[in-house]
């Protein structure tokens, strides 16, 4: 694999500055397009998952079903709002890095791009900065972050400092990852069911294992050439998740924090999605009242990742959770 510099990968930068949600999707269909009974204005992320499930059912019959395509286009801006998107940068067309703040003190980062593009923009050194604002600047080649992201970072810092006397919750054993169906070979689509193919295929399982799967962390899993869905969860400080569907239709990725859904989105064949989330943090410095030593740590919270609407789909995925790390800097390092 050729590793290209950021300069050669960044012919142009486009920024989306968000406050209370973004709408960077161009709607090609009219507002009056027939979408059947699909709810494209869900009130919650759980309702949004139901809408994505309806879309998936239509596309399993016909991948180009106009109702499904129109509904998905109209649902995307609402998903950004429900996911609490605060910033988005597109380093190159079709490659997107997004920042979310589902609650004060909790920030998540998502990267989605074509599987044919390497390397990933959000790298281990980026995450190790322990600052979403710094990460934005690095990914965008020095562009100033939007005010919504700066405010989110400030709220996270304020919550951390207010919890200076807290200690991390007791570690609990992780709950093992599982899948609806492991696949040594992905089933061929049934007659009459439309399918698509991407740059990655089932034959790329060994490459995925060697080059993408996480190699460290307190709890990790590597699942090349998978199908049917899956989940992984653990009481952790940080969690890392990647998936690349290569056949079938779009699948849904959902993140839950302390049992509550905080993020959900669709990933399509030909895309490679990766996510990083951390728990709320506290100042673990013992030089109070002035916290000059700069020691910070994350609390141990329950993180859960689900791959949904994946029946008949083929994909590669991997996960890792870190909780024995001693500080935010070490916990942020990609395993």
C-alpha positions in Angstrom: 0.0 0.0 0.0 1.4 3.4 -1.0 1.3 6.0 1.8 0.7 9.4 0.4 1.2 12.7 2.2 -1.7 14.8 3.3 -0.7 17.5 0.8 -1.2 15.1 -2.1 -4.5 13.9 -0.7 -6.0 17.3 -0.2 -6.6 19.1 -3.5 -9.4 21.0 -1.8 -11.0 21.4 1.6 -14.7 22.0 2.2 -16.0 22.8 5.6 -19.5 22.5 7.1 -20.1 24.6 10.2 -22.9 23.2 12.3 -25.0 24.4 15.1 -27.9 22.2 16.1 -27.4 19.9 13.1 -26.1 20.2 9.6 -27.7 19.6 6.2 -24.9 19.1 3.7 -26.9 16.7 1.5 -28.2 17.9 -1.8 -31.7 16.6 -2.4 -32.0 15.4 -5.9 -35.7 14.4 -5.5 -38.6 16.7 -4.9 -40.1 17.1 -1.4 -43.2 15.5 -2.8 -41.4 12.3 -3.9 -43.3 9.1 -2.9 -41.6 7.6 0.2 -44.6 5.5 1.3 -45.0 5.4 5.0 -41.3 5.9 5.9 -40.8 8.4 8.6 -38.1 10.8 7.4 -38.5 13.2 10.4 -37.9 10.8 13.4 -38.0 12.3 16.8 -35.4 10.0 18.3 -32.4 7.9 17.0 -34.4 4.7 17.8 -37.1 5.9 15.4 -34.4 6.7 12.9 -33.2 3.1 13.1 -36.8 2.0 12.3 -36.7 4.2 9.2 -33.4 2.8 8.1 -34.8 -0.7 8.5 -37.8 0.2 6.3 -35.4 1.6 3.7 -33.2 -1.5 3.9 -36.3 -3.8 3.3 -37.1 -1.9 0.2 -33.6 -2.0 -1.1 -33.3 -5.7 -0.6 -36.0 -6.1 -3.2 -34.7 -3.4 -5.5 -31.5 -1.5 -4.6 -32.6 1.4 -6.8 -36.1 1.6 -5.3 -37.0 5.3 -5.8 -39.0 5.4 -2.5 -35.9 4.1 -0.6 -33.5 6.5 -2.3 -35.8 9.5 -1.8 -36.4 8.6 1.9 -32.7 8.2 2.6 -31.8 11.6 1.1 -34.5 13.3 3.2 -33.5 11.4 6.3 -29.8 12.3 6.3 -30.2 15.9 7.5 -32.4 14.7 10.3 -29.8 12.1 11.3 -27.2 14.8 11.5 -29.4 16.7 13.9 -30.2 13.7 16.0 -26.6 12.7 16.1 -25.7 16.3 17.3 -23.2 17.0 14.5 -21.1 20.0 15.4 -18.5 20.0 12.6 -17.7 18.3 9.4 -14.7 18.4 7.0 -14.4 16.9 3.6 -10.7 16.6 2.8 -11.4 15.2 -0.6 -14.7 14.5 -2.4 -16.5 11.6 -0.8 -14.2 11.4 2.2 -15.8 12.9 5.3 -14.7 13.4 8.9 -17.5 14.4 11.3 -17.5 15.5 15.0 -20.5 14.9 17.3 -21.5 16.1 20.7 -24.4 13.9 21.9 -24.1 15.3 25.4 -21.8 17.9 27.1 -18.5 16.3 27.9 -18.9 13.5 25.3 -17.4 13.9 21.8 -17.3 11.3 19.0 -15.4 11.3 15.7 -16.5 9.5 12.6 -14.6 9.0 9.3 -16.2 7.7 6.2 -14.7 7.3 2.8 -14.3 5.0 -0.2 -12.4 1.8 0.5 -10.1 2.5 -2.4 -8.5 5.6 -0.7 -5.7 5.2 1.8 -4.5 6.2 4.3 -7.2 7.1 6.8 -7.2 10.8 7.8 -7.9 10.2 11.5 -4.7 8.4 12.6 -3.3 7.4 16.0 -1.2 10.6 16.4 -4.3 12.7 15.6 -6.4 11.0 18.3 -3.5 11.3 20.7 -3.8 15.0 20.7 -6.8 14.6 23.1 -8.4 17.6 21.5 -11.2 17.6 18.9 -10.2 21.1 18.0 -6.6 20.1 17.3 -7.8 17.1 15.4 -10.0 19.3 13.2 -7.1 21.5 12.4 -4.9 18.5 11.4 -7.5 16.9 9.2 -8.4 20.1 7.5 -4.8 21.2 6.9 -4.9 24.0 9.3 -8.4 25.4 8.8 -9.9 27.1 11.9 -12.6 24.9 13.6 -16.2 26.1 13.5 -17.6 27.8 16.7 -19.9 24.9 17.4 -16.9 22.5 17.8 -14.9 25.0 19.9 -17.9 25.4 22.2 -18.3 21.6 22.4 -14.6 21.3 23.4 -15.1 24.0 26.0 -18.1 22.2 27.5 -16.1 19.0 27.7 -13.2 20.8 29.4 -15.6 22.5 31.9 -17.3 19.2 32.7 -13.9 17.5 33.3 -12.7 20.3 35.6 -16.0 20.2 37.6 -15.4 16.5 38.1 -11.9 16.9 39.4 -12.7 15.0 42.6 -14.3 12.1 40.8 -12.6 8.8 40.4 -13.1 6.3 37.6 -15.8 3.8 38.2 -14.9 0.2 39.0 -13.8 -1.8 36.0 -16.1 -4.6 35.0 -15.4 -7.5 32.7 -16.3 -6.8 29.0 -19.3 -8.6 27.4 -18.0 -10.6 24.5 -18.7 -9.5 21.0 -21.2 -11.6 19.0 -22.7 -11.8 15.6 -25.9 -13.0 14.1 -24.0 -15.1 11.7 -20.2 -15.5 11.1 -19.5 -16.0 7.4 -16.6 -18.0 6.0 -18.2 -17.1 2.7 -21.0 -14.6 2.3 -24.2 -16.1 0.9 -25.0 -15.1 -2.7 -28.1 -12.9 -3.0 -31.3 -14.8 -3.6 -32.9 -14.6 -7.1 -34.5 -11.2 -7.7 -32.5 -9.5 -5.0 -30.3 -6.6 -6.2 -26.8 -6.4 -4.9 -23.8 -4.2 -5.4 -20.0 -4.7 -5.2 -17.2 -2.5 -3.9 -13.4 -2.2 -4.1 -13.1 -4.6 -1.1 -14.6 -8.1 -1.6 -14.8 -11.2 0.5 -11.4 -12.2 -0.9 -9.8 -9.2 1.0 -10.4 -10.8 4.4 -6.7 -11.6 4.9 -5.7 -8.0 3.9 -8.3 -6.6 6.4 -7.0 -8.8 9.2 -3.4 -7.9 8.5 -3.8 -4.1 7.8 -6.9 -2.9 9.5 -7.9 -5.0 12.4 -6.9 -3.6 15.8 -3.9 -5.3 17.2 -4.1 -4.2 20.9 -6.6 -2.9 23.5 -8.1 -4.6 26.5 -10.9 -6.2 24.4 -10.7 -6.5 20.7 -12.1 -8.5 17.8 -11.3 -9.0 14.1 -14.0 -10.2 11.8 -13.2 -10.4 8.1 -15.8 -11.7 5.7 -18.7 -11.4 8.0 -22.5 -11.3 7.5 -25.8 -11.0 9.3 -25.0 -8.3 11.8 -23.0 -8.1 15.0 -22.3 -6.2 18.2 -19.6 -5.6 20.7 -19.8 -3.9 24.1 -17.7 -3.3 27.2 -17.3 -1.0 30.2 -14.5 1.1 28.9 -12.9 4.5 28.6 -12.6 4.6 24.8 -13.8 2.5 22.0 -12.8 2.1 18.3 -14.9 0.6 15.6 -14.5 0.0 11.8 -16.7 -1.6 9.2 -16.5 -1.9 5.4 -19.5 -3.5 3.6 -18.6 -5.1 0.3 -21.9 -6.7 -0.9 -25.6 -6.3 -0.5 -27.2 -3.0 0.6 -26.5 -0.3 3.1 -26.1 -1.4 6.7 -26.7 0.7 9.9 -24.1 1.3 12.6 -25.4 2.3 16.1 -23.4 3.4 19.1 -25.0 3.3 22.6 -23.5 4.9 25.7 -24.6 3.8 29.2 -27.6 2.0 27.5 -28.7 5.1 25.5 -28.5 5.4 21.8 -26.1 8.3 20.9 -25.3 7.8 17.2 -26.6 5.9 14.2 -25.9 6.2 10.5 -26.0 4.2 7.3 -22.8 2.8 5.6 -22.8 1.6 2.0 -20.9 -1.0 0.0 -17.8 0.7 -1.2 -17.4 2.8 1.9 -15.1 2.3 4.9 -16.5 3.7 8.1 -14.4 4.2 11.3 -15.5 5.7 14.6 -13.8 6.7 17.9 -15.7 7.7 21.1 -14.5 8.5 24.6 -16.4 8.5 27.9 -16.8 11.7 29.9 -13.6 12.7 31.6 -12.3 14.1 34.9 -9.3 16.0 36.2 -7.1 13.4 38.0 -4.6 15.9 39.3 -3.7 15.9 42.9 -2.2 19.4 42.9 -5.5 21.0 43.6 -6.9 23.7 43.9 -4.8 24.6 40.8 -4.8 21.7 38.4 -1.5 22.6 36.9 -0.2 19.1 36.4 -2.5 18.5 33.5 -3.5 14.9 34.4 -6.8 13.9 33.0 -8.6 10.6 32.7 -11.8 9.2 31.3 -14.5 7.6 33.4 -15.3 3.9 32.7 -18.7 3.7 31.0 -20.6 1.1 29.0 -20.0 1.4 25.2 -21.9 -0.7 22.8 -21.6 -0.9 19.0 -24.2 -2.7 16.8 -24.3 -3.5 13.1 -27.9 -3.6 12.1 -30.0 -4.2 8.9 -27.2 -6.5 7.6 -29.1 -9.6 6.7 -27.8 -10.8 3.3 -24.9 -8.2 3.4 -21.2 -9.0 3.4 -18.7 -6.8 5.4 -15.4 -6.7 7.2 -15.4 -5.3 10.7 -13.2 -4.8 13.8 -13.5 -3.3 17.3 -11.3 -2.4 20.2 -12.0 -1.1 23.7 -9.4 0.4 26.1 -9.9 0.8 29.9 -6.6 0.0 31.6 -4.9 3.0 29.9 -3.7 5.5 32.5 -4.6 8.9 30.9 -6.6 10.4 28.1 -3.5 10.6 25.9 -2.8 6.8 26.1 -6.5 6.0 26.0 -6.9 8.0 22.8 -4.1 6.2 20.9 -5.6 3.9 18.3 -5.0 0.3 19.4 
